[in-house]
Amino acid sequence: MPDILADLGVLALGSRLKRLAERLQSDASQVWLDKGYAFQPGNFPLLAALDRYGPMTVSEAVSVLGVSQPAVTRSLATLVAQGYAVAVADPHDRRQKRIALTPMAIESMPAIKRTVWSFVEVAAADLCGDAKAFLDQISRIEAALAAQPLIDRARNACVILDYHDDLAGDFYTINAEWIRSMFRMEATDEKVLSDPRGMIIDRGGHILFAALGDMGVVGTCALMPIEQGVFELTKMGVLEMARGRKVGEQLLDAVLERARAMAMRELFLLTSRKCTAAIHLYEKLGFRHDADIMERFGKRYARCDVAMAYPLASANGEPVAEDGVAC
């Protein structure tokens, strides 16, 4: 049978780690039972913390374990019920409870470590292979999450999307914004922007979009078929509100990667001298001014006075900024 969590890769990282943890804890509980202890491994971290660090408040246990207070409270209740822990009022702060191992637990810990922990540790190390490298990777993930939670990373993430008909409105809006801010909408603009499927997709072209986690779709760029094997990089723009977040760089990298994978013999773009920053960026990317392209295709736009061609065999990897625009 297929494994959906494995198939989803890092998208299901949390769920896969949870599944792994549950499997390990289930097997560990059997080891406890084999050694004569009715103990739930889910409560092991608190037991180990009390053994290693001594009595502590619930707040201190939350900090040491890195879990929520309700989770500590639930674990504590189970340890108390099983006779492993006791909770008493803190003599320095009557509002706080101080938790500690019971005399029975203190007496049992040497045997528990010898007959249970040592065998689980060896078995877990055998599973990991290079246990140190595995634990180091977990530590790096934990440190990275502490520095920037997953929610913040998701909000700041830029995702490249392929064209879908429900994105046709975004294709029009994004391009209309930059065209109207610098020029005027021409008949060719309206024709392409109003029918992206008919003008680009159904003819063998591609339209990519860039979406930010906290803004949605903010950028787009197209590879439009012009002649057999000849494509135009066109209708590239990023909404003004999203500039400064390297959206265009990622978008153009994705578009050129797509172009290099396609069966095309020629790729060009048309722009205007008014777009000086964009022209400089296209030059850095590897595009070269081309009078022949200007002669063959430049008349399609009144604003066009610059034509550039891209050497498809090149693997130019220089960075691209997001303020680049193409006709």
C-alpha positions in Angstrom: 0.0 0.0 0.0 1.2 3.6 -0.6 2.3 5.7 2.3 0.6 9.1 2.1 2.9 10.8 4.7 6.0 9.5 2.9 4.6 10.6 -0.5 3.9 14.1 0.8 7.5 14.6 1.9 8.2 17.7 4.1 4.6 18.8 3.8 3.7 16.1 6.2 6.8 16.4 8.4 4.9 17.1 11.6 2.4 14.3 11.0 5.2 11.8 10.1 7.2 12.7 13.2 4.1 12.3 15.3 3.4 8.9 13.8 7.1 7.9 14.4 6.9 9.1 18.0 3.7 7.1 18.7 5.3 4.0 17.2 8.4 4.4 19.3 6.4 5.1 22.5 4.1 2.1 21.9 7.2 -0.2 21.5 8.9 1.4 24.5 5.8 0.7 26.6 6.2 -3.0 25.8 9.8 -2.9 27.0 8.5 -1.4 30.3 5.9 -4.1 30.6 8.5 -6.8 29.8 10.5 -5.6 32.8 7.6 -5.5 35.1 6.6 -1.9 35.0 3.1 -0.6 34.1 4.3 2.8 32.8 3.3 5.0 29.9 6.4 6.3 28.0 4.6 9.5 27.3 5.3 10.4 30.9 8.9 9.5 30.7 10.3 13.1 30.0 8.8 14.5 33.3 10.1 11.4 35.2 13.5 11.9 33.7 13.5 15.6 34.4 12.6 15.1 38.1 15.3 12.4 38.4 18.0 14.6 36.8 17.2 18.1 38.1 15.4 17.4 41.3 12.2 19.0 42.6 10.8 21.8 40.5 7.7 23.9 40.0 5.2 23.2 37.2 6.4 26.4 35.4 10.0 25.1 35.6 8.9 21.7 34.2 7.2 23.5 31.3 10.5 25.3 30.5 12.6 22.2 30.9 10.4 20.0 28.8 9.5 22.6 26.2 5.8 21.7 26.2 2.6 23.3 27.4 1.4 23.6 31.0 -1.6 21.4 30.4 0.7 18.7 29.0 2.8 18.9 32.1 -0.2 18.8 34.3 -1.6 15.7 32.6 1.7 13.9 32.8 2.1 14.9 36.5 -1.4 13.6 37.3 -0.5 10.2 35.9 2.8 10.0 37.7 1.1 11.0 41.0 -1.6 8.3 40.4 1.1 5.7 39.8 3.0 6.7 42.9 6.1 8.1 41.0 5.6 11.8 41.9 4.1 14.1 44.5 3.0 17.7 44.2 3.1 19.9 47.3 2.8 23.7 47.9 6.1 25.6 47.2 7.3 26.9 50.6 8.5 30.1 48.9 5.3 30.7 46.9 2.1 29.1 48.2 0.5 29.8 44.8 3.0 27.4 43.1 3.1 23.6 43.4 6.5 22.0 43.7 6.8 18.5 42.2 9.2 15.8 43.1 9.8 12.1 42.9 8.3 10.0 45.7 10.6 7.9 47.9 9.3 4.8 46.0 10.4 6.4 42.7 13.8 7.4 44.0 14.4 3.9 45.3 13.2 2.4 41.9 15.2 4.6 39.6 18.5 2.7 39.6 16.7 -0.5 38.6 14.6 1.3 36.0 17.7 2.8 34.4 19.5 -0.5 34.4 16.6 -2.8 33.2 14.6 -0.4 31.0 16.3 2.8 29.9 19.6 1.2 29.0 17.9 -1.3 26.6 15.6 1.3 25.0 18.7 3.5 24.5 20.6 0.8 22.7 17.6 -0.2 20.6 16.9 3.5 19.6 20.6 4.0 18.7 20.4 0.9 16.5 17.4 2.4 14.7 19.2 5.7 14.1 22.4 4.4 12.6 24.4 7.6 13.1 22.6 8.7 16.2 24.6 11.8 16.8 23.9 13.1 13.3 20.2 12.3 13.6 20.0 14.1 17.0 22.0 17.0 15.7 19.5 17.4 12.8 16.6 17.4 15.3 18.4 20.1 17.4 19.0 22.2 14.3 15.2 22.0 13.4 14.3 22.9 17.0 16.7 25.8 17.1 15.4 27.1 13.7 11.8 26.9 15.0 12.8 28.8 18.1 14.3 31.5 15.9 11.4 31.6 13.5 8.2 29.5 14.0 6.7 27.6 11.1 3.8 30.0 10.9 6.1 32.9 10.3 8.1 31.0 7.7 4.8 30.1 5.9 3.7 33.7 6.0 7.0 34.8 4.5 7.3 32.0 2.0 7.1 32.5 -1.8 5.5 29.7 -3.7 5.6 29.4 -7.5 2.3 28.3 -9.0 1.4 27.0 -12.5 -1.5 28.6 -14.4 -5.1 27.7 -13.5 -8.2 29.3 -14.9 -9.1 30.7 -11.5 -5.8 32.8 -11.6 -6.7 34.5 -14.9 -8.0 37.5 -12.9 -4.7 37.8 -11.1 -2.8 37.7 -14.4 -4.8 40.7 -15.6 -4.7 42.7 -12.4 -1.0 42.3 -11.7 0.0 43.3 -15.3 -2.5 46.1 -15.6 -1.1 47.7 -12.4 2.4 48.1 -13.7 1.4 48.9 -17.3 -0.9 51.7 -16.3 1.5 53.1 -13.8 4.2 53.6 -16.5 2.4 53.5 -19.9 -1.1 52.9 -21.2 -2.8 49.7 -21.9 -2.5 48.8 -25.6 -4.7 46.5 -27.8 -2.1 43.7 -27.6 -2.1 44.0 -23.8 -5.9 43.7 -23.6 -5.9 40.8 -26.0 -3.3 38.8 -24.1 -4.4 39.7 -20.6 -8.1 39.1 -21.3 -7.5 35.6 -22.7 -4.4 34.0 -21.1 -5.6 30.5 -21.8 -6.4 31.0 -25.5 -3.4 33.3 -26.2 -0.8 31.4 -24.1 -1.7 28.1 -22.5 -3.6 26.4 -25.2 -0.9 27.3 -27.7 1.8 25.5 -25.7 3.0 28.4 -23.5 3.2 28.7 -19.8 2.2 31.2 -17.1 3.7 31.1 -13.7 2.6 33.0 -10.6 4.3 33.9 -7.4 2.3 33.8 -4.1 3.3 35.0 -0.7 1.9 33.3 2.4 0.6 36.5 3.9 -0.6 38.2 0.6 -1.6 35.6 -1.8 -0.8 35.9 -5.5 1.4 38.9 -6.1 3.5 38.2 -9.3 3.3 36.6 -12.7 5.3 36.0 -15.8 4.5 34.2 -19.1 6.3 32.3 -21.8 4.2 33.0 -24.9 4.6 31.1 -28.2 5.2 33.5 -31.1 6.4 31.2 -33.9 7.4 27.5 -34.1 10.1 27.2 -31.4 10.1 30.9 -30.6 8.8 32.2 -27.3 8.4 35.6 -25.7 9.0 36.2 -22.0 6.2 38.6 -21.4 3.7 40.0 -19.0 6.0 39.8 -16.0 5.2 42.0 -13.0 4.9 42.1 -9.2 2.3 44.0 -7.3 3.7 47.2 -5.8 2.7 46.2 -2.3 4.9 43.0 -2.5 8.1 44.6 -3.8 11.2 44.4 -1.7 10.6 40.7 -0.8 12.6 39.2 -3.8 9.4 37.8 -5.4 10.5 38.7 -8.9 13.9 37.1 -8.4 12.3 33.8 -7.6 9.6 34.1 -10.3 12.1 34.8 -13.1 14.4 32.0 -11.9 11.5 29.6 -12.2 10.4 31.0 -15.6 13.9 30.6 -17.1 14.2 27.1 -15.6 11.0 26.2 -17.3 12.2 27.8 -20.6 15.4 25.8 -20.5 13.4 22.6 -20.1 11.2 23.3 -23.1 11.8 22.6 -26.7 12.4 26.1 -27.9 15.1 27.6 -30.1 14.6 31.2 -29.3 13.5 33.3 -26.2 13.2 37.0 -26.2 11.6 39.9 -24.4 10.4 43.4 -25.4 10.6 46.4 -23.0 11.1 50.1 -22.9 14.1 52.4 -22.2 12.0 53.8 -19.4 12.5 50.5 -17.5 16.2 51.2 -16.9 16.4 49.1 -13.8 14.7 46.2 -15.5 17.0 46.4 -18.5 20.1 46.3 -16.2 18.7 43.3 -14.4 17.9 41.5 -17.7 21.5 42.1 -18.8 22.8 40.7 -15.5 20.6 37.6 -16.0 22.1 37.0 -19.5 19.7 38.7 -21.9 21.5 40.6 -24.7 20.2 43.5 -26.8 19.2 42.2 -30.2 18.4 44.4 -33.2 17.1 41.5 -35.2 14.5 40.8 -32.5 13.6 44.4 -32.4 13.0 44.4 -36.1 11.0 41.2 -36.2 8.8 41.7 -33.1 9.2 45.2 -31.6 6.4 46.8 -33.5 3.8 44.8 -31.6 3.9 47.5 -28.8 4.0 51.3 -29.2 6.1 51.5 -26.0 8.7 49.0 -27.1 12.1 50.4 -28.0 14.3 47.7 -26.5 14.4 44.0 -27.5 16.6 41.4 -25.8 17.3 37.7 -26.5 18.3 35.0 -24.0 21.0 32.4 -24.8 19.1 29.3 -23.9 22.2 27.2 -23.7 23.5 29.4 -20.9 23.1 28.6 -17.3 23.5 32.1 -16.0 22.8 32.1 -12.3 23.1 35.7 -11.4 20.4 37.1 -9.1 17.3 39.0 -10.4 15.5 41.7 -8.6 11.7 41.9 -8.5 11.2 45.3 -10.1 11.8 43.9 -13.6 9.0 44.3 -16.0 8.5 43.1 -19.6 5.9 44.0 -22.2 
